Each structure stands twice: as structure tokens, then as C-alpha cells.
Amino acid sequence: MPEDHKQHREDHFYKKAKKQGYRARSAFKLKDIQRKFNVFKRAFYILDLGSVPGSWLEVSKEFAEENLEKYNDQHYHRTHYKIMGVDIKKVSPLENIKTVRMDLTRLELQNEIDSYFQDELDLILSDASIKKTGIKFSDSVNQVKLCFKILQIVKKNLKPKGATVIKCFQGVDFNKFYRSMKKGFQSVQSYKPKSSKKGSNEIYVIGINKK
Ligand SMILES: C[S@@+](CC[C@H](N)C(=O)[O-])C[C@H]1O[C@@H](n2cnc3c(N)ncnc32)[C@H](O)[C@@H]1O
């Protein structure tokens, strides 16, 4: 795609985010993923890893609030929602959302999860990404390492039949990570949302129905 078209698309999503009141254009990536995979179906307990500035938390809250009404039936539902966002950087406060400033790879994160949710989670999201150096090979290796750490958190805390969305980078070890996801979920897909920057190698791995 020519550089000026690319810039135009990126400006478009930036302006759209501002207009709709989201903290970042990433909101549209998650909404796109939701349209395609319905990851928020009956999701009330949600963990978001790598949350700053917070647009995935905003989108999660919208769907969780909607779910309280939408799924108020005889099947699995809850009368309240709980959302927790984790980041190394400080997340600016959001009403009814717990935010934790912590490196997600730290073991102490498990205490935070246990004490806040006191139950298994319906959905775990991760848009966390390593600090890129620009060297695609090592960046993708390091991102996949982070994804494996996130998968451990998912395995321990996500309920059976729960869903997850994890940002990864395409590269040498991507297939290894994808295969590990397949062992843990009945359905696994990779997807590049429309609003994802075209030149980037980011790709989201979506796991539905945890085994
Ligand atoms: C692309 S941003 C997330 C944007 C967010 N989803 C939103 O919609 O506003 C990636 C975030 O991951 C965080 N991050 C990267 N590695 C992390 C780690 N090990 N622990 C916690 N947060 C991490 C970064 O600080 C950064 O804020």
C-alpha cells in the first residue's frame, strides 16, 4: 500500500477513536475481533493484560455491562461483572475497573488475580507487547516468549470453555506458540484486525472453548 494511503488509514482510526471517546485506536481491533469471534459471549469476569492507555478496558466494560442484561437467563450468567487491567505503566483510573501496576511476568500477579476474582475467569485478553528494537527476528522471539508466559496465566485462571485473545508477532517461533494454543483450546484462529498497522507483523491469536 502506498505510504500516503497507509497514513490516511491510520489517521482515520485515530480520529474515529477520538470521536467515539476511546483512549486509543486499539479499541477497534478488539471490536473487530469481537465481531468475528464473539469472544465476549457470556463474559463477566475479564482480565486484560498490557492495558495502558486503557481502550481495551473501555471496550470490555461496554460488553460486560451489556452482558448483564443480554444473558440474564437460565444458562451461565452473573449479576455483576469484574474487570482487572494490568500494566507495567500506570493505568489511569476507570470507574468499576481494578487496575494493577505490575509486570505481568511476576509471580505476585497470581495473588492479585486470586484476591480480586475469587473465581475462574470467563475471558483473558492480552494486547501486551514487548518494547520493539526494530530487529524483527529478535522482537518476534521475545514477543513469543511473553506470549508463553501469558498462556501460563490463561491455563491457570481461565474457566473451561473460556476464551482468550493474545497479541503475538509473526516470526520464527510463532508456529510453536500457535501449536501450544491448539493443545489448550477446542478452536484456535489467528487474525489481523483491519485497524492493525499494515507494516507491522502483529497478529492476534484467539482461543475459544478452553479444554
Ligand atoms: C499496545 S499497548 C496496549 C494498548 C491497550 N490494549 C489499549 O487498548 O489501550 C501494550 C502495553 O503492554 C504493556 N506491557 C508490555 N509488557 C508488559 C509486561 N511484561 N507486563 C505488563 N505490561 C506490559 C506496555 O506497557 C503497554 O502499555
The ligand as a Gaussian input file, in Angstrom:
#p B3LYP/6-31G(d) Opt

LIG

0 1
 C       -0.241000      -1.814000      22.724000
 S       -0.217000      -1.362000      24.412000
 C       -1.813000      -1.855000      24.956000
 C       -2.942000      -0.977000      24.482000
 C       -4.236000      -1.298000      25.171000
 N       -4.748000      -2.595000      24.766000
 C       -5.308000      -0.267000      24.889000
 O       -6.246000      -0.602000      24.162000
 O       -5.232000       0.850000      25.385000
 C        0.828000      -2.579000      25.108000
 C        1.046000      -2.432000      26.611000
 O        1.665000      -3.613000      27.100000
 C        2.393000      -3.267000      28.264000
 N        3.317000      -4.343000      28.609000
 C        4.324000      -4.850000      27.863000
 N        4.981000      -5.812000      28.535000
 C        4.364000      -5.937000      29.737000
 C        4.582000      -6.755000      30.889000
 N        5.574000      -7.658000      30.934000
 N        3.754000      -6.610000      31.946000
 C        2.745000      -5.690000      31.930000
 N        2.503000      -4.872000      30.876000
 C        3.294000      -4.990000      29.791000
 C        3.063000      -1.974000      27.846000
 O        3.466000      -1.222000      28.987000
 C        1.972000      -1.284000      27.006000
 O        1.271000      -0.345000      27.777000

